[in-house]
Amino acid sequence: MIMNYYEIKHSAPRGLRKNKSKRQLTPAAVIIFFAIETVLFLTFGSIIQLRLGLTGVAITELGMLVLAVGFALLYRTDIRTVFPLHRPRLIGLAGAAVLWFAAILASMLVNLFLVYFFPVPYQMLGEEDSLFHSVPFLLQILIVAILPAVCEEALHRGVMQNGIGNRVKNVTALSIIMGGIFAVFHLYPIKYPGMLILGGMMSYILAVTGNMVYSSFVHFLNNFISLVVGQITGVLLFPALCMRAAGSISEGAAAADNSVTFQYIGVSFMAIGIFIPILLYTGVYLLKRAEAPVRPAFVPKDIKHPVRNRIIMPTVLIFAFGLLITFV
C-alpha cells in the first residue's frame, strides 16, 4: 500500500512520544481560554502598556506566554504535544521562508483590493510605530520580533491550534480557522487580510511539519524584515507595510484621487501573483524534504500531473484573472 506524506509523517518515531494518559485540549476549552486572555489583554494589558510604554508591551507578551503554558499545565495535557519544539533543519527553514514570501505577495494583492474598495488614510498606519522607533534598534528586535515569535506562537500555534486541531483534522480548514483567530486577536480590521494569510500560513507549516520552531521562525522573520524596512520607510508592521505599499502604488496609478485602479490591480496579479503557485509548491517541498522520514521527490510519481495541477494551472488562472480585471 502506498502511503502519502502525512501518513508517513505521523508514523515517524516523533509521533510515538504522545502520552495517551494525558488529557487532550478541546476546541471549547481553548476558545474559552482565548476569550479570557483577550479580555485580559484589552483591559490589564492596555493599562500596563499605557503606563509603562515599551516595557509594558514586553510584559504583556511574556504574560501571554505564562498564561498559555499555565493553562496547558492546569489542564494536565502533554506539554510536548501542545508545544512541539524540535531541532529544525536548514532546508526546512528555507522552505518556511519561501512560504512566508508567498504569503507576503498574496497579502499585498489582497490589500490592493481592500484599498480599492475601502480607501484609508495611509498616514495613520505609521502612528502606532512611533513608540518602537523611540528605542534602540536591538531592543526593537527583542520586543517586536523575538518575543511575539515565542509568546504569541505559544498561544496561537500552541494552545489554540492543538485544541482545535484535535477536532478539525483537515489541514486546509484548520489553517483557515487559525488564520482567522490570529487576525481577530490583533483587533485592527485593516490588518485582518494580511494577518489571516500570515496566520494561516504559519498554522499550515506547523500542521505539515509538527514542529513549532518553523512557524516561530516565520513569525520572527516577518516581524524582523518589517522592522528593518521600517528603519528605512517609517512603516513597522507587516499588514501596514502591505497597505502602505498599496498606497504608494495608488499615488502613481491615480494621483488625482489616490485610489488603486482595476488596471493596476490586474497588472499586479499578472506580474506578482503568477509567482505564488511555484513559491507555495517549492516551500512545501522543502519542508517535506526536511521533516519526512523518506526524502520526497520534487515531482512525485504517485501523484498524477503534480506540476500541471499545482503550478501551471494555478499560474494560468491567476494570469487570466489579472488580464480580465485589467480590461474590465
Secondary structure by P-SEA (a helix, b strand, c coil): ccccaaaaaaaccccccccccbbbbcaaaaaaaaaaaaaaaaaaaaaaaaacaaaaaaaaaaaaaaaaaaaaaaaccccccccccccccaaaaaaaaaaaaaaaaaaaaaaaaaaaccccccccccccccccccccaaaaaaccccccccccccccccaaaaaaaaccccaaaaaaaaaaaaaaaaccccaaaaaaaaaaaaaaaaaacccaaaaaaaaaaaaaaaaaaaaccccccaaaaaaaaaaaaaaaaccccccccaaaaaaaaaacccaaaaaaaaaaaaaaaacccccccccccccccccccccaaaaaaaaaaaaaaaac
